[in-house]
Amino acid sequence: MQTVGFIGLGKIGHPMAEQVQQGGFELCVCDVNEAAAADLVEQGAHFVATPSEVAARCDVVLTSLPGPSELETVVAGPSGLLEGSREGLVHCDLSTISLAAARAMREREAAAGIHFIDSPVSGGVWAARKGALALMVSGAREAYDVAHPVLDTLAKQIFYLGEEAGTGTLFKLINNAVFLSAGQALQEGLVLGAKAGVDMQDLAKVLQASSAGMYCGLLGPMLARAWDQSAFDLRLAHKDVGLAIETAEDLGVPLQLTRAAFATYGDAMQDDLGEKFFIATLAALERRADTEVPKTELSKDG
């Protein structure tokens, strides 16, 4: 039986670790907050205090971390993965980082005999709880083959995108830039309607029935102002859009619309909305327009 390590038991990391455990693997877990691992330990997981101990004990290590700086600390910081690693360890990073960070991490870990795979995930906490995420994976094929049975516990779909480091990360950044920016266009429409005094139920019905309907997946939560319970924090959305822009700069691509969305995420961060669900950018757009979209529960036919 493979021994699998999981580092990072946050909102999405914890349910992913639980899926690995339910998949029948022996599991070692590590997090700066030991309490986050309590229920997993009760179910048979082993808590270890440092990433270096995880690396020493495990065949495959998964990391789910807020961003590049946290990954750097876990891998190369004191008592990091590099300190405990051995030849042939497979490290799958499920975090959203930059293209440059993914490529640099592969080189650094290769020098220590570690096989680095970037495997960012999409689908959110709900999909993580069901083992129904989409994974975008890139890295050496032989390392992917070792990790595949573990990754399969997390996913409804796994896209293996080749051996070049960072390809999975690039696909994830493009995905997030698209959906995190597009949602703001819908929010701007709501703010425009509110400023003009239109009925929100009528506006919602027209948008859903018209060509804008394809962008209305989160219209209900937006109008309900349902952002206090977060499955994907605004601060992480802000980070992800920023990483997409950073990667685009490296490649010489302007991303003008994404930059405008990033500015709104920045405004929302300044308004202390970082811990809210990412659709709380609506509040920042409302402040700019000096208006508020009335809280509206969509009717069943709306």
VEXLO-343387 format. One record per residue: y, x, z of N, C-alpha, C in turn; chain; residue number from 1; residue in three letters. Coordinates in steps of 0.001 Angstrom, whole numbers, plus 500000, padded with zeros to 6 digits. Each point is the difference from the previous one (the first is absolute). Example, Ala and Ser with C-alpha at 12.3 -4.5 7.8 and 13.67 -1.06 7.14 Angstrom:
2
<<494310,513190,507800>,<501190,499110,500000>,<501200,500900,500000>,"A",1,"ALA">
<<501050,499650,499280>,<501190,500820,500060>,<501090,499230,500730>,"A",2,"SER">
This chain:
302
<<498800,500840,500000>,<501200,499160,500000>,<501246,500872,500000>,"A",1,"MET">
<<500935,499700,499090>,<501259,500729,499996>,<500799,499676,501259>,"A",2,"GLN">
<<500644,501019,500542>,<500957,499777,501076>,<501387,499976,499380>,"A",3,"THR">
<<500716,498929,500237>,<501305,499786,499370>,<501086,500054,501062>,"A",4,"VAL">
<<501069,500720,499706>,<501150,500035,500876>,<501107,499123,499455>,"A",5,"GLY">
<<500725,499340,500891>,<501134,499175,499586>,<501179,500331,500884>,"A",6,"PHE">
<<501087,500456,499376>,<501202,500402,500728>,<501148,499087,499588>,"A",7,"ILE">
<<500563,499303,500986>,<501123,499101,499742>,<499574,498546,500105>,"A",8,"GLY">
<<500158,499409,501188>,<499496,498650,500269>,<501151,499012,500149>,"A",9,"LEU">
<<500893,500010,499016>,<501125,499077,500004>,<499616,498624,499490>,"A",10,"GLY">
<<500996,499256,499516>,<499767,498613,499595>,<498940,499878,498916>,"A",11,"LYS">
<<500001,500916,499051>,<499006,499940,498940>,<498863,500990,500244>,"A",12,"ILE">
<<500279,501085,500723>,<498964,500986,500274>,<498895,499450,500881>,"A",13,"GLY">
<<500367,499247,501015>,<498991,499480,500929>,<498983,499105,499301>,"A",14,"HIS">
<<500429,498981,499233>,<498978,499186,499330>,<499193,500775,498967>,"A",15,"PRO">
<<500567,501028,499400>,<499205,500818,499085>,<498932,500774,500769>,"A",16,"MET">
<<500377,500569,501137>,<499012,500710,500822>,<498893,499055,500440>,"A",17,"ALA">
<<500365,498772,500311>,<499006,499011,500411>,<499020,499700,498867>,"A",18,"GLU">
<<500508,499944,498779>,<499121,499761,498851>,<499012,501156,499815>,"A",19,"GLN">
<<500478,501230,500180>,<499108,501158,499901>,<498901,499904,501039>,"A",20,"VAL">
<<500391,499649,501228>,<499015,499873,501078>,<498983,498912,499696>,"A",21,"GLN">
<<500462,498870,499495>,<499098,498906,499677>,<499109,500332,498806>,"A",22,"GLN">
<<500407,501008,499223>,<499190,500449,498888>,<498818,500849,500413>,"A",23,"GLY">
<<499868,500274,501290>,<498839,500704,500498>,<500160,501502,500176>,"A",24,"GLY">
<<501214,500509,499860>,<500231,501429,500161>,<500282,500336,501465>,"A",25,"PHE">
<<499575,501186,500398>,<500400,500515,501300>,<501474,500366,499900>,"A",26,"GLU">
<<500810,499515,500926>,<501448,500085,499849>,<500642,500766,501139>,"A",27,"LEU">
<<500854,500966,499644>,<500880,500676,500948>,<501424,499575,499684>,"A",28,"CYS">
<<500755,499599,501005>,<501356,499514,499779>,<500991,500844,500785>,"A",29,"VAL">
<<501210,500082,499444>,<501046,500821,500616>,<501351,499351,499726>,"A",30,"CYS">
<<500809,499876,501042>,<501342,499445,499859>,<500834,500495,501170>,"A",31,"ASP">
<<501309,500131,499790>,<500867,500433,501103>,<499996,498968,501123>,"A",32,"VAL">
<<499679,498751,499674>,<499890,498935,501001>,<498525,499706,500226>,"A",33,"ASN">
<<499427,500579,501041>,<498561,499834,500255>,<499616,498538,500177>,"A",34,"GLU">
<<500915,499195,500527>,<499695,498586,500228>,<499690,499272,498700>,"A",35,"ALA">
<<500532,500492,498888>,<499755,499352,498710>,<498535,500077,499595>,"A",36,"ALA">
<<499277,500928,500604>,<498583,500190,499655>,<499053,499300,500962>,"A",37,"ALA">
<<500523,499334,501033>,<499153,499496,501078>,<498897,499076,499509>,"A",38,"ALA">
<<500331,499033,499149>,<498971,499055,499565>,<498980,500672,499091>,"A",39,"ASP">
<<500435,500983,499206>,<499066,500723,499140>,<499017,500826,500837>,"A",40,"LEU">
<<500524,500595,501067>,<499146,500777,500899>,<498991,499082,500687>,"A",41,"VAL">
<<500448,498819,500388>,<499087,499031,500619>,<498853,499638,499065>,"A",42,"GLU">
<<500282,500049,498695>,<498979,499661,499006>,<499186,501225,499565>,"A",43,"GLN">
<<500245,501154,500635>,<499166,501162,499735>,<500661,501190,499356>,"A",44,"GLY">
<<501276,499894,499655>,<500700,501145,499424>,<500256,501053,501074>,"A",45,"ALA">
<<500230,501230,499567>,<500320,501098,500906>,<501487,500332,499847>,"A",46,"HIS">
<<500725,499980,501109>,<501402,500408,499945>,<500095,501500,500188>,"A",47,"PHE">
<<500719,500665,499112>,<500258,501432,500153>,<501508,500219,500019>,"A",48,"VAL">
<<500420,501017,500725>,<501415,500143,500316>,<500832,500616,498889>,"A",49,"ALA">
<<499385,500808,499138>,<500792,500729,499017>,<499362,499937,498616>,"A",50,"THR">
<<500822,500133,498950>,<499449,500056,498642>,<499033,501163,499798>,"A",51,"PRO">
<<500234,501126,500678>,<499089,501135,499834>,<498599,499652,500484>,"A",52,"SER">
<<499896,499210,501080>,<498691,499566,500482>,<499346,499046,499007>,"A",53,"GLU">
<<500806,499142,499375>,<499469,499097,498978>,<499398,500817,498861>,"A",54,"VAL">
<<500739,501006,499540>,<499532,500821,498888>,<498714,500733,500350>,"A",55,"ALA">
<<499892,500459,501248>,<498823,500758,500413>,<498750,499127,500088>,"A",56,"ALA">
<<500191,498703,500253>,<498853,499121,500262>,<499577,499157,498799>,"A",57,"ARG">
<<500859,499897,498979>,<499786,498986,498974>,<499743,500599,498617>,"A",58,"CYS">
<<499345,499211,499169>,<499734,500374,498613>,<501114,499521,499078>,"A",59,"ASP">
<<500528,498817,500305>,<501098,499400,499242>,<501064,499580,501001>,"A",60,"VAL">
<<501261,500324,499704>,<501114,499610,500863>,<500967,499143,499198>,"A",61,"VAL">
<<500350,498833,500541>,<501004,499124,499409>,<501262,500060,500843>,"A",62,"LEU">
<<501145,500047,499343>,<501274,499960,500715>,<500827,498837,499474>,"A",63,"THR">
<<500627,499271,500919>,<500895,498895,499654>,<501256,500176,500841>,"A",64,"SER">
<<501028,500563,499381>,<501172,500466,500742>,<501288,499472,499363>,"A",65,"LEU">
<<501109,499976,500766>,<501223,499418,499457>,<500563,500687,498758>,"A",66,"PRO">
<<499825,501327,499872>,<500593,500669,498857>,<499685,501477,499947>,"A",67,"GLY">
<<500668,500721,499103>,<499694,501415,499777>,<500156,500889,501227>,"A",68,"PRO">
<<501028,499770,500806>,<500220,500883,501147>,<498897,499854,501034>,"A",69,"SER">
<<499545,498768,500208>,<498909,499779,500951>,<498697,500605,499476>,"A",70,"GLU">
<<499780,499906,498703>,<498813,500613,499414>,<500049,501511,500168>,"A",71,"LEU">
<<501153,500582,499771>,<500161,501444,500170>,<499651,500418,501423>,"A",72,"GLU">
<<500449,499241,500979>,<499715,500317,501399>,<498510,499901,500295>,"A",73,"THR">
<<499369,498933,499519>,<498574,499792,500263>,<499157,501093,499357>,"A",74,"VAL">
<<500399,500444,498816>,<499203,500997,499287>,<500312,501412,500466>,"A",75,"VAL">
<<501279,500352,500053>,<500377,501400,500200>,<500690,500286,501327>,"A",76,"ALA">
<<500225,498989,500813>,<500648,500219,501287>,<499027,500553,501026>,"A",77,"GLY">
<<500478,500185,501231>,<499126,500477,501071>,<498797,499073,500180>,"A",78,"PRO">
<<498810,500578,500077>,<498754,499236,500124>,<499805,499036,498834>,"A",79,"SER">
<<500465,500423,498808>,<499869,499169,498817>,<498656,500183,499318>,"A",80,"GLY">
<<499825,499260,498915>,<498736,500050,499272>,<499637,501417,499576>,"A",81,"LEU">
<<500993,500780,499594>,<499710,501344,499507>,<499370,500879,501077>,"A",82,"LEU">
<<500348,499747,501250>,<499446,500814,501086>,<498515,499727,500229>,"A",83,"GLU">
<<499576,498779,499766>,<498608,499656,500292>,<499128,499859,498786>,"A",84,"GLY">
<<500580,500225,498813>,<499263,499708,498769>,<498891,501005,499744>,"A",85,"SER">
<<499066,499554,499196>,<498943,500878,499529>,<499820,499772,498500>,"A",86,"ARG">
<<499375,500929,499354>,<499796,499927,498556>,<499300,498701,499614>,"A",87,"GLU">
<<500584,499297,499030>,<499378,498793,499476>,<500489,498701,500601>,"A",88,"GLY">
<<500849,500045,501014>,<500555,498778,500578>,<500753,499223,498917>,"A",89,"LEU">
<<499820,498692,499969>,<500723,499139,499072>,<501060,499226,500779>,"A",90,"VAL">
<<501245,500148,499582>,<501120,499320,500646>,<500592,498997,499020>,"A",91,"HIS">
<<499920,498717,500336>,<500577,498931,499181>,<501251,499482,500701>,"A",92,"CYS">
<<501138,500168,499363>,<501236,499501,500591>,<500316,498630,499418>,"A",93,"ASP">
<<500073,499006,500865>,<500264,498618,499608>,<501486,499654,500095>,"A",94,"LEU">
<<500812,500952,500407>,<501426,499772,500203>,<500734,499919,498666>,"A",95,"SER">
<<501261,499579,500063>,<500872,500059,498832>,<500932,501188,500185>,"A",96,"THR">
<<499847,501008,499144>,<500801,501212,500068>,<500631,500228,498632>,"A",97,"ILE">
<<500616,501132,499791>,<500590,500290,498695>,<499005,500732,499113>,"A",98,"SER">
<<500262,499990,498703>,<499153,500726,499058>,<499979,501484,500342>,"A",99,"LEU">
<<501171,500567,500282>,<500075,501425,500335>,<499220,500310,501267>,"A",100,"ALA">
<<500076,499108,500996>,<499283,500229,501260>,<498496,499956,499777>,"A",101,"ALA">
<<499530,499084,499163>,<498562,499908,499723>,<499496,501261,499314>,"A",102,"ALA">
<<500757,500488,499032>,<499579,501204,499283>,<500023,501223,500906>,"A",103,"ARG">
<<501031,500086,500839>,<500086,501137,500916>,<498878,499960,501029>,"A",104,"ALA">
<<499666,498806,500481>,<498945,499875,500996>,<498649,500393,499419>,"A",105,"MET">
<<499755,499631,498759>,<498723,500387,499395>,<499883,501520,499935>,"A",106,"ARG">
<<501060,500679,499599>,<499962,501469,499914>,<499800,500622,501373>,"A",107,"GLU">
<<500716,499493,500983>,<499906,500574,501344>,<498598,499819,500569>,"A",108,"ARG">
<<499441,498825,499837>,<498681,499749,500564>,<498904,500719,499215>,"A",109,"GLU">
<<500178,500136,498697>,<499010,500723,499198>,<499862,501437,500476>,"A",110,"ALA">
<<501113,500595,500409>,<499966,501378,500501>,<499175,500122,501270>,"A",111,"ALA">
<<499836,498871,500726>,<499203,499984,501231>,<498601,499430,499777>,"A",112,"ALA">
<<499651,499741,498735>,<498681,499466,499697>,<499862,498503,500171>,"A",113,"GLY">
<<501129,499301,500147>,<499984,498544,500162>,<500253,499344,498649>,"A",114,"ILE">
<<499275,498925,499723>,<500205,499233,498779>,<500966,498848,500315>,"A",115,"HIS">
<<501200,500056,499445>,<501006,498965,500259>,<499952,498933,498913>,"A",116,"PHE">
<<499950,498757,500424>,<500064,498856,499095>,<501175,499126,500426>,"A",117,"ILE">
<<500895,499698,499065>,<501030,499016,500333>,<499483,498628,499573>,"A",118,"ASP">
<<500030,499076,500946>,<499418,498676,499788>,<500853,498928,500659>,"A",119,"SER">
<<501256,499852,499556>,<500850,498959,500587>,<499416,498613,499759>,"A",120,"PRO">
<<500372,499069,500852>,<499410,498664,499986>,<501067,498949,499729>,"A",121,"VAL">
<<499561,498858,499497>,<500901,498872,499782>,<499284,498714,500377>,"A",122,"SER">
<<500772,499054,500505>,<499436,498717,500398>,<500445,499555,501371>,"A",123,"GLY">
<<500497,500937,500807>,<500545,499641,501290>,<498964,499792,501092>,"A",124,"GLY">
<<500494,499630,501159>,<499158,499847,501183>,<498936,498929,499793>,"A",125,"VAL">
<<500383,498911,499301>,<499034,498906,499816>,<498775,500504,499245>,"A",126,"TRP">
<<500223,500740,498927>,<498882,500523,499210>,<499230,501061,500781>,"A",127,"ALA">
<<500705,500793,500799>,<499328,501029,500802>,<499017,499368,500974>,"A",128,"ALA">
<<500369,498875,500572>,<499117,499322,500964>,<498729,499469,499353>,"A",129,"ARG">
<<500054,499770,498699>,<498851,499458,499277>,<499237,501059,499210>,"A",130,"LYS">
<<500475,501252,500051>,<499397,501030,499170>,<500224,499734,498529>,"A",131,"GLY">
<<501178,499461,499663>,<500275,499543,498634>,<501230,500671,499400>,"A",132,"ALA">
<<500282,501233,500396>,<501136,500726,499458>,<499721,500473,498576>,"A",133,"LEU">
<<501061,500372,499306>,<499879,500749,498748>,<500333,501450,500318>,"A",134,"ALA">
<<499147,500918,499554>,<500197,501432,500244>,<500264,500708,498681>,"A",135,"LEU">
<<500981,500882,500008>,<500363,500809,498834>,<499663,501452,500326>,"A",136,"MET">
<<498917,500509,499433>,<499407,501255,500463>,<500106,501078,498933>,"A",137,"VAL">
<<500399,501194,500425>,<499928,501157,499106>,<499593,501232,500803>,"A",138,"SER">
<<499242,500870,499334>,<499481,501206,500629>,<498709,500421,499327>,"A",139,"GLY">
<<499444,501101,500463>,<498768,500518,499396>,<498902,498945,500018>,"A",140,"ALA">
<<499322,499848,498882>,<498985,498963,499875>,<498889,500162,501037>,"A",141,"ARG">
<<499564,501228,500241>,<498899,500187,500948>,<500418,499623,501412>,"A",142,"GLU">
<<501267,500224,500341>,<500498,499593,501317>,<500113,498474,500071>,"A",143,"ALA">
<<500468,499404,498924>,<500075,498538,499947>,<498624,499375,500158>,"A",144,"TYR">
<<499003,500594,499379>,<498642,499461,500115>,<499505,500041,501443>,"A",145,"ASP">
<<500382,501034,500743>,<499629,500088,501417>,<500702,498911,500802>,"A",146,"VAL">
<<501289,499800,499702>,<500803,499056,500781>,<499811,498549,499574>,"A",147,"ALA">
<<499490,499777,498801>,<499960,498650,499443>,<499326,498970,500915>,"A",148,"HIS">
<<498841,500291,500601>,<499389,498988,500872>,<500891,499597,501172>,"A",149,"PRO">
<<500805,500944,500485>,<500926,499687,501091>,<501154,499154,499483>,"A",150,"VAL">
<<500583,500426,498892>,<501131,499266,499428>,<499598,498588,499592>,"A",151,"LEU">
<<498753,499844,499624>,<499514,498693,499553>,<500044,498959,501118>,"A",152,"ASP">
<<499951,500439,501256>,<500087,499052,501114>,<501387,499383,500107>,"A",153,"THR">
<<500995,500642,499398>,<501385,499555,500117>,<500450,499105,498861>,"A",154,"LEU">
<<499262,500020,498898>,<500592,499578,498744>,<499269,498876,499291>,"A",155,"ALA">
<<500795,499177,499346>,<499485,499062,499007>,<499964,500687,498642>,"A",156,"LYS">
<<500984,500876,499760>,<500070,500753,498752>,<500361,501448,500293>,"A",157,"GLN">
<<499279,500913,499375>,<500332,501416,500075>,<500248,500497,498580>,"A",158,"ILE">
<<501179,500574,499800>,<500336,500566,498707>,<499947,501523,500125>,"A",159,"PHE">
<<498965,500602,499399>,<499954,501459,499973>,<500792,500451,498785>,"A",160,"TYR">
<<501068,500749,500232>,<500996,500301,498974>,<499964,501440,499518>,"A",161,"LEU">
<<498935,500721,500340>,<499840,501341,499465>,<500189,501087,501038>,"A",162,"GLY">
<<499854,501220,499541>,<499970,501153,500898>,<501369,500565,500347>,"A",163,"GLU">
<<501028,499653,499231>,<501314,500593,500248>,<500601,499445,501282>,"A",164,"GLU">
<<500327,500882,500915>,<500558,499584,501285>,<501291,499216,499807>,"A",165,"ALA">
<<500138,498927,500754>,<501233,499231,500004>,<500032,498820,499056>,"A",166,"GLY">
<<498999,499864,499132>,<500023,498879,499062>,<499924,498668,500749>,"A",167,"THR">
<<499112,499921,500986>,<499920,498785,500802>,<501315,499708,500704>,"A",168,"GLY">
<<500610,501039,500530>,<501287,499850,500673>,<501067,499498,499041>,"A",169,"THR">
<<500036,500541,498799>,<500990,499561,499013>,<499826,498526,499675>,"A",170,"LEU">
<<498751,499559,499802>,<499754,498589,499715>,<500487,499126,501157>,"A",171,"PHE">
<<499756,500436,501227>,<500441,499214,501169>,<501518,499928,500064>,"A",172,"LYS">
<<500676,501099,499733>,<501457,499999,500042>,<500581,499079,498938>,"A",173,"LEU">
<<499396,499999,498826>,<500468,499099,498947>,<499787,498550,500425>,"A",174,"ILE">
<<498819,499696,500529>,<499723,498641,500469>,<501024,499557,501036>,"A",175,"ASN">
<<500252,500850,500981>,<500917,499603,501066>,<501440,499906,499515>,"A",176,"ASN">
<<500400,500888,499103>,<501355,499911,499452>,<500193,498677,499279>,"A",177,"ALA">
<<498960,499552,499296>,<500099,498744,499255>,<500125,498813,500949>,"A",178,"VAL">
<<499047,499858,500937>,<500027,498770,500795>,<501078,500018,501077>,"A",179,"PHE">
<<500347,501170,500517>,<501030,500059,501034>,<501407,499849,499424>,"A",180,"LEU">
<<500157,500293,498727>,<501294,499796,499340>,<500115,498583,499439>,"A",181,"SER">
<<498923,499526,499368>,<500037,498681,499363>,<500294,498890,501002>,"A",182,"ALA">
<<499483,500134,501222>,<500236,498975,501001>,<501465,499814,500321>,"A",183,"GLY">
<<500769,501063,499870>,<501426,499895,500303>,<500751,499203,498935>,"A",184,"GLN">
<<499519,500013,498768>,<500624,499170,498972>,<499873,498523,500375>,"A",185,"ALA">
<<498827,499614,500504>,<499815,498633,500478>,<500934,499706,501162>,"A",186,"LEU">
<<500111,500922,500926>,<500875,499793,501155>,<501461,499867,499579>,"A",187,"GLN">
<<500423,500782,499026>,<501381,499882,499520>,<500253,498613,499420>,"A",188,"GLU">
<<498973,499461,499296>,<500139,498645,499477>,<500146,498977,501111>,"A",189,"GLY">
<<499253,500171,501081>,<500111,499085,501137>,<501379,500079,500643>,"A",190,"LEU">
<<500508,501216,500140>,<501328,500178,500601>,<501075,499386,499103>,"A",191,"VAL">
<<499876,500195,498690>,<500952,499405,499065>,<499991,498483,500116>,"A",192,"LEU">
<<498803,499415,500064>,<499901,498557,500149>,<500579,499510,501309>,"A",193,"GLY">
<<499742,500733,501079>,<500527,499605,501314>,<501520,500039,500012>,"A",194,"ALA">
<<500560,501028,499395>,<501456,500129,499965>,<500633,498835,499236>,"A",195,"LYS">
<<499284,499528,498976>,<500497,498873,499203>,<499682,498650,500627>,"A",196,"ALA">
<<499201,499994,501056>,<499706,498767,500717>,<498908,499137,499405>,"A",197,"GLY">
<<499097,500582,499197>,<498957,499189,499391>,<498910,499667,501019>,"A",198,"VAL">
<<499214,499005,499699>,<498873,499615,500845>,<498854,500992,499778>,"A",199,"ASP">
<<499515,500603,501064>,<498984,501039,499870>,<498651,499448,499542>,"A",200,"MET">
<<499676,498779,500395>,<498757,499404,499513>,<500052,499838,498480>,"A",201,"GLN">
<<501143,499514,499494>,<500141,499841,498548>,<499922,501346,499293>,"A",202,"ASP">
<<500681,500995,500555>,<499989,501328,499380>,<498587,500562,499979>,"A",203,"LEU">
<<499289,499845,501108>,<498631,500522,500063>,<499112,499333,498956>,"A",204,"ALA">
<<500110,498670,499846>,<499181,499297,499022>,<500274,500490,498587>,"A",205,"LYS">
<<501274,500186,499680>,<500361,500453,498660>,<499506,501426,499761>,"A",206,"VAL">
<<500200,500883,500963>,<499551,501388,499835>,<498489,500076,499814>,"A",207,"LEU">
<<499266,499261,500806>,<498543,500058,499929>,<499462,499432,498690>,"A",208,"GLN">
<<500710,499023,499432>,<499537,499363,498771>,<500494,500705,498746>,"A",209,"ALA">
<<500894,500958,500162>,<500651,500637,498858>,<499508,501430,499817>,"A",210,"SER">
<<500659,500730,499131>,<499554,501361,499678>,<500095,500940,501199>,"A",211,"SER">
<<500805,499667,501012>,<500079,500819,501218>,<498782,499798,500893>,"A",212,"ALA">
<<499164,499003,499672>,<498886,499661,500872>,<499065,501148,500285>,"A",213,"GLY">
<<499841,500908,499034>,<499089,501127,500201>,<500475,500944,501099>,"A",214,"MET">
<<501258,499890,500415>,<500550,500869,501046>,<500137,499293,501345>,"A",215,"TYR">
<<499464,498799,500109>,<500262,499157,501173>,<498880,500015,501042>,"A",216,"CYS">
<<499143,500995,499978>,<498891,500032,500938>,<500415,499976,501458>,"A",217,"GLY">
<<501133,500605,500317>,<500470,500053,501385>,<501193,499073,500243>,"A",218,"LEU">
<<500207,499055,499087>,<501139,499098,500147>,<499918,499195,501292>,"A",219,"LEU">
<<498805,499496,500337>,<499849,499206,501220>,<500401,500765,501252>,"A",220,"GLY">
<<499411,501195,500240>,<500412,500775,501179>,<501474,500397,499997>,"A",221,"PRO">
<<500551,500266,498824>,<501428,500349,499937>,<500852,498835,500472>,"A",222,"MET">
<<499738,498802,499459>,<500798,498835,500383>,<499753,499593,501450>,"A",223,"LEU">
<<498795,500272,500499>,<499697,499696,501405>,<500539,501058,500947>,"A",224,"ALA">
<<500584,501059,499417>,<500540,501120,500782>,<498908,500561,500926>,"A",225,"ARG">
<<498801,500129,499436>,<498820,500389,500780>,<499804,501505,499949>,"A",226,"ALA">
<<500884,500720,500666>,<499879,501453,499993>,<499903,500635,501375>,"A",227,"TRP">
<<499887,499191,501031>,<499871,500584,501339>,<498608,500581,500248>,"A",228,"ASP">
<<498968,499403,499407>,<498640,500531,500099>,<499712,500789,498727>,"A",229,"GLN">
<<499890,501310,500134>,<499932,500855,498820>,<498592,500509,499722>,"A",230,"SER">
<<499550,499807,498759>,<498776,500631,499526>,<500318,501279,499235>,"A",231,"ALA">
<<501255,500179,499620>,<500445,501190,499285>,<501475,500208,500335>,"A",232,"PHE">
<<500264,500937,500898>,<501340,500180,500528>,<500993,500400,498914>,"A",233,"ASP">
<<501216,499488,500151>,<501073,500336,499067>,<500251,501506,499957>,"A",234,"LEU">
<<499862,500666,501133>,<500227,501447,500026>,<499018,500738,499092>,"A",235,"ARG">
<<498774,499486,499901>,<499014,500618,499120>,<500308,499689,498541>,"A",236,"LEU">
<<500487,498790,499735>,<500427,499671,498639>,<501146,500911,499574>,"A",237,"ALA">
<<500949,500203,500897>,<501126,500911,499740>,<499492,501392,499678>,"A",238,"HIS">
<<499033,500463,500772>,<499407,501317,499764>,<499308,500065,498654>,"A",239,"LYS">
<<499221,498980,499669>,<499233,500012,498757>,<500902,499991,498777>,"A",240,"ASP">
<<501056,499184,500033>,<500928,499971,498869>,<500711,501346,499874>,"A",241,"VAL">
<<500340,500590,501130>,<500616,501321,499963>,<499085,501052,499410>,"A",242,"GLY">
<<498699,499923,500310>,<499036,500952,499436>,<499847,499801,498494>,"A",243,"LEU">
<<500064,498747,499546>,<499945,499742,498561>,<501201,500629,499303>,"A",244,"ALA">
<<501166,499881,500608>,<501203,500588,499415>,<499914,501525,500014>,"A",245,"ILE">
<<499508,500561,501099>,<499824,501454,500088>,<499072,500503,498896>,"A",246,"GLU">
<<498904,499301,499799>,<499048,500382,498956>,<500627,499847,498622>,"A",247,"THR">
<<500760,498918,499794>,<500662,499785,498713>,<501020,501104,499706>,"A",248,"ALA">
<<500709,500446,501019>,<500949,501096,499815>,<499290,501269,499533>,"A",249,"GLU">
<<498838,500267,500590>,<499229,501173,499595>,<499572,499911,498540>,"A",250,"ASP">
<<499795,498775,499518>,<499537,499789,498632>,<501122,499688,499023>,"A",251,"LEU">
<<501241,499897,500509>,<501137,499739,499129>,<500124,498560,499534>,"A",252,"GLY">
<<499605,499050,500861>,<500081,498571,499678>,<501030,499348,500919>,"A",253,"VAL">
<<500986,499243,499473>,<501109,499527,500844>,<499674,498876,500990>,"A",254,"PRO">
<<499141,499030,499647>,<499665,498871,500890>,<501242,499305,500567>,"A",255,"LEU">
<<500852,499512,499152>,<501261,499413,500450>,<499802,498750,500861>,"A",256,"GLN">
<<499108,499109,499594>,<499763,498786,500784>,<499377,500338,501355>,"A",257,"LEU">
<<499080,500955,499994>,<499357,500391,501251>,<501015,500613,500958>,"A",258,"THR">
<<500944,500761,499464>,<501056,500575,500843>,<500860,498911,500635>,"A",259,"ARG">
<<500294,498949,499245>,<500782,498898,500563>,<499227,499322,501134>,"A",260,"ALA">
<<498695,499811,499792>,<499179,499417,501061>,<499962,500910,501220>,"A",261,"ALA">
<<499911,501300,499768>,<499964,500965,501100>,<501272,499908,500842>,"A",262,"PHE">
<<501144,499772,499337>,<501266,499859,500734>,<499950,498795,500926>,"A",263,"ALA">
<<499383,498914,499534>,<499896,498816,500855>,<499069,500252,501178>,"A",264,"THR">
<<498880,500699,499754>,<499138,500366,501123>,<500770,500859,501007>,"A",265,"TYR">
<<500841,500894,499494>,<500814,500824,500888>,<500950,499163,500835>,"A",266,"GLY">
<<500634,498997,499376>,<500875,499094,500750>,<499219,499269,501090>,"A",267,"ASP">
<<498803,499547,499658>,<499181,499286,500977>,<499597,500909,501158>,"A",268,"ALA">
<<499722,501262,499693>,<499691,500955,501069>,<501190,500156,500946>,"A",269,"MET">
<<501207,500063,499435>,<501205,500120,500830>,<500225,498754,500836>,"A",270,"GLN">
<<499460,498884,499539>,<500112,498748,500757>,<498859,499830,501005>,"A",271,"ASP">
<<499250,501089,500249>,<498910,500004,500983>,<498885,499013,499647>,"A",272,"ASP">
<<499688,499919,498711>,<498930,499115,499540>,<498730,500770,499644>,"A",273,"LEU">
<<499953,501258,500357>,<498898,500854,499579>,<498630,499560,500471>,"A",274,"GLY">
<<499914,499342,501163>,<498710,499572,500525>,<499621,498596,499551>,"A",275,"GLU">
<<500860,499355,499213>,<499706,498671,499477>,<499138,500109,498741>,"A",276,"LYS">
<<499430,498863,499577>,<499286,499928,498726>,<500998,500353,498893>,"A",277,"PHE">
<<499523,500661,498962>,<500926,500596,499031>,<500904,498985,499307>,"A",278,"PHE">
<<499632,498714,499968>,<500852,498999,499354>,<501282,499732,500783>,"A",279,"ILE">
<<500161,500643,501161>,<501240,499864,500774>,<501192,500618,499287>,"A",280,"ALA">
<<499789,500649,498858>,<501150,500418,499176>,<500869,498804,499642>,"A",281,"THR">
<<499442,498796,500027>,<500806,498808,499739>,<501199,499946,500942>,"A",282,"LEU">
<<499796,500375,501266>,<501108,499956,500965>,<501099,500985,499625>,"A",283,"ALA">
<<499628,501161,499475>,<501005,500976,499577>,<500775,499491,498786>,"A",284,"ALA">
<<499320,499352,499073>,<500672,499430,498834>,<500922,498855,500408>,"A",285,"LEU">
<<499580,499213,500978>,<500849,498917,500506>,<501281,500562,500609>,"A",286,"GLU">
<<499865,501066,500757>,<501186,500590,500633>,<501001,500469,498950>,"A",287,"ARG">
<<499512,500616,498937>,<500890,500450,498929>,<500763,498823,499384>,"A",288,"ARG">
<<499322,498868,499879>,<500595,498840,499340>,<500725,499062,500968>,"A",289,"ALA">
<<499949,500328,501291>,<500618,499176,501029>,<499503,498552,499908>,"A",290,"ASP">
<<498691,499868,499933>,<499387,498669,499978>,<498600,500105,500588>,"A",291,"THR">
<<499357,498878,500227>,<498624,500002,500494>,<499189,498955,499251>,"A",292,"GLU">
<<498829,500407,499567>,<499078,499073,499358>,<499426,499097,501086>,"A",293,"VAL">
<<500168,498696,499886>,<499488,499104,501052>,<498486,500156,500179>,"A",294,"PRO">
<<499566,500028,501246>,<498578,500046,500265>,<499347,498733,499438>,"A",295,"LYS">
<<499012,500207,499146>,<499426,498880,499251>,<498475,500130,499970>,"A",296,"THR">
<<499327,498946,500417>,<498545,499932,499845>,<499725,499265,498703>,"A",297,"GLU">
<<499307,500664,499069>,<499747,499385,498704>,<499131,498755,500140>,"A",298,"LEU">
<<500380,498967,499291>,<499156,498802,499964>,<498738,500307,499214>,"A",299,"SER">
<<498974,499174,500195>,<498700,500282,499375>,<500084,500036,498496>,"A",300,"LYS">
<<500934,499243,499438>,<500137,500008,498541>,<501133,500914,499548>,"A",301,"ASP">
<<500507,500867,500954>,<501126,500865,499686>,<499620,501426,499864>,"A",302,"GLY">
